[in-house]
Amino acid sequence: MYKNVLVPIATDHDPHTDQALTVARLLADEGASITALTVVEAIPEYIAMQLPEGQIEKTQNAAVSALKDELTGSGIKVVAVSGHSGRTILDWAEENKVDCIVMASHRPDLSDYFLGSTAARVVRHAQCAVHVLRS
């Protein structure tokens, strides 16, 4: 059904990650590319200046390493980027010509009505199909 599937995974490794990956595999055509993307929240410049040199890259590498360990042998590409989660997922999907995003979402609470969840932002603004799994 889809040739290039993106599965955004929170850095805290949501308990529904396995479910999202299973759905991605079911939606993917044979030979399709599935990418697990984790977004390391961007650190404001005034704070980043106080960090040891290379700390941001070290954090991204640790996120990729942890995710790769979790997905060993799955044939899923693992990518970590830095930025605001909702915007970065959308930008990465567009730049990499993703045709379906599969992501887990929590039940909304009051704060989501004011701020909006990452899944809601992705659903509203994605230029491709989005499959959201409710937890």
C-alpha positions in Angstrom: 0.0 0.0 0.0 2.8 2.5 0.9 6.4 2.6 -0.2 8.0 5.0 2.4 6.6 4.7 5.9 7.6 6.9 8.8 7.1 5.8 12.5 7.9 8.7 14.9 9.0 7.3 18.2 9.2 9.3 21.4 12.6 9.4 23.1 10.9 7.8 26.2 9.9 4.9 23.9 6.2 4.9 24.2 4.8 1.5 25.3 2.8 1.4 22.0 6.0 1.5 19.8 5.7 -2.2 18.9 2.1 -1.7 17.9 3.0 1.2 15.6 5.8 -0.8 14.0 3.5 -3.7 13.4 0.9 -1.5 11.7 3.6 0.1 9.6 4.7 -3.3 8.4 1.1 -4.2 7.5 0.6 -1.0 5.6 4.0 -1.2 3.8 4.3 -2.7 0.3 6.8 -5.4 -0.2 10.3 -3.8 -0.3 9.0 -0.6 1.2 11.2 1.5 3.4 10.2 1.9 7.1 12.0 4.5 9.2 11.8 4.9 12.9 12.4 8.6 13.7 13.1 10.0 17.1 13.2 13.7 17.7 15.5 15.0 20.4 13.9 18.3 21.6 15.9 21.3 20.5 17.8 23.1 23.3 17.5 26.9 23.3 20.8 28.5 22.2 21.4 30.2 25.5 21.4 26.8 27.2 23.3 25.0 24.4 26.2 27.5 24.8 26.6 26.2 28.4 26.8 22.5 27.4 30.0 20.7 26.7 31.0 20.7 23.1 29.4 17.9 21.2 26.7 17.2 23.9 23.8 17.6 21.5 25.3 15.1 19.0 26.2 12.8 21.9 22.5 12.8 23.0 21.3 12.2 19.4 23.8 9.3 19.0 22.6 7.8 22.3 19.0 8.0 21.1 19.8 6.3 17.9 21.8 3.6 19.7 19.0 2.9 22.2 16.5 2.7 19.4 18.7 0.5 17.2 19.2 -1.9 20.2 15.5 -2.1 20.5 14.9 -2.7 16.8 17.8 -5.1 16.1 17.1 -7.4 13.2 13.9 -5.6 12.2 15.1 -4.1 8.9 13.9 -0.7 10.1 16.1 2.3 9.5 16.6 4.4 12.6 17.1 8.2 12.5 17.4 10.8 15.3 17.1 14.5 14.6 16.9 17.6 16.8 14.0 20.1 16.8 10.5 20.6 17.9 8.7 17.2 17.6 5.6 18.1 15.6 7.3 20.5 13.1 10.4 18.3 12.8 8.4 15.1 12.0 6.5 17.0 9.3 9.6 18.5 7.8 11.4 15.2 7.8 8.5 13.4 6.2 8.3 16.0 3.4 12.0 16.1 2.7 12.2 12.3 2.5 9.0 11.9 0.5 7.2 9.8 3.1 3.8 8.6 1.9 2.4 7.4 5.3 3.1 8.3 8.9 2.1 5.8 11.6 2.2 7.1 15.1 0.7 6.4 18.5 -1.3 9.0 20.4 -2.5 9.3 23.9 -6.0 10.2 24.9 -6.2 14.0 25.0 -6.3 15.8 28.3 -7.1 19.4 29.0 -3.6 20.6 28.2 -4.0 19.3 24.6 -6.9 21.5 24.0 -4.7 24.5 24.7 -1.4 23.4 23.3 -2.2 20.6 20.9 -0.5 17.2 20.8 2.2 16.2 18.4 -0.1 13.6 16.8 -2.8 16.3 16.3 -0.3 18.7 14.7 1.0 16.0 12.4 -2.5 15.0 11.3 -3.5 18.6 10.6 -0.4 19.5 8.6 1.0 16.3 7.0 1.2 16.2 3.2 0.7 12.4 3.3 -1.5 9.8 4.9 -1.4 9.6 8.7 -2.4 6.5 10.6 -2.9 7.3 14.3 -3.1 4.5 16.9 -5.0 5.4 20.1 -3.7 4.3 23.4 
